[in-house]
Every structure is written in structure tokens, then in C-alpha cells.
Amino acid sequence: MSAYLPGPEPRRLLEFEEARGFLESVSCRNGLAVAVFSWGSVALPEEIHEELAALVGRETAVLRLDGKYHCRAV
């Protein structure tokens, strides 16, 4: 699980890294989907915005694997 502290800029996931927690919101900013978790925010590809939007308000995990992002409710 990634444990980034909240800050002005959203973090980016490294390969094999997972962002996991309560997904508070998701928005598009500068060509990215910004997922705001209870512990901080993560910048993700804009293409997964709709998939993330369906998970807002739920315990969510986003895993980066082989350069792709895999989203799921946990």
C-alpha cells in the first residue's frame, strides 16, 4: 500500500505500486485523472477517470503493473 502524505501535487505510482484507501473524489486536471484518497492524492492517466468515478465513496485499490493501471473496489 502506498502511504503518501497529502501535498500540493498528486503523487504518481511507480511500477508494482498500489494506491489503496477510501476514494473521496476524482477529477481531471492537466490531462490527468487525480484520485483523492483519505490519505492523499495520486495522478493517473485520464483514460481511467470514468472507471475511478464509479468507485468514489468506496474502499479502492489502483495497481500499476506492466505500465497499465488496474482499478478495483476492495
N, C-alpha and C positions, 0 to 999 in steps of 0.2 A: 504494500500500500504506500502510496506517495503521501508525504506529510509536509506539504509546502505551507509556509506561513503566508497569510494574506498580505498583499502588497499592491503597489500601483500597477504593475504589469503582470498579466497572467503568465503562468509558467508553461513550458512545453514539455511533453512527455518524451523521455528517451526510449530507445528500443528496449523492449521487455519490461517497461514500466507501466504501472497501473494507477489510475486515479480512482479512488473509491470513497464514497460517503454519501450524505444526503445532498441531492442535487436541488439547489434552491432556484436557479434560473439558468437560462441560456439565451444568448443574444448574438447577433452578427456585428462584428466590428473590424474594419480594415481588411475585409476578405477572409476573416476567421470566425469560427464559432467559439464564443467564450462561454465556457461552462463554469458556473459559480457553485461551488460546493460549500458546505458548512465550514470547512477549514481553509478555503481559499479558492482561487480561480485557475483554470487551465485553458490555454489556447489550442484549438483543434481545427481540422480542416472544415471549411464552410459546408462541404458536401454532407456532413453528418448532422447538421443543425436540426433537421426535421426529426431524425431518429432520437436525438437528445431531447428535443422539445416534448416528445411523448413520454419521457422519463422524469420530467420535472415533478418534484414533490415526492420522489421515491429514493430509496437507497439504490445507488447506481454505481456501476464499475465501467471504466473505459480502459481497455488494454491496448497498448501499441505493440504489434507483433508483425514482423516482416514488413515494416513500413505502412501497415494498414491499422486502422482503429476499429476495435470491436467493442460495442456497447451492449450492456445488459442490465436488467434490474436484478438486485441481489436480495 
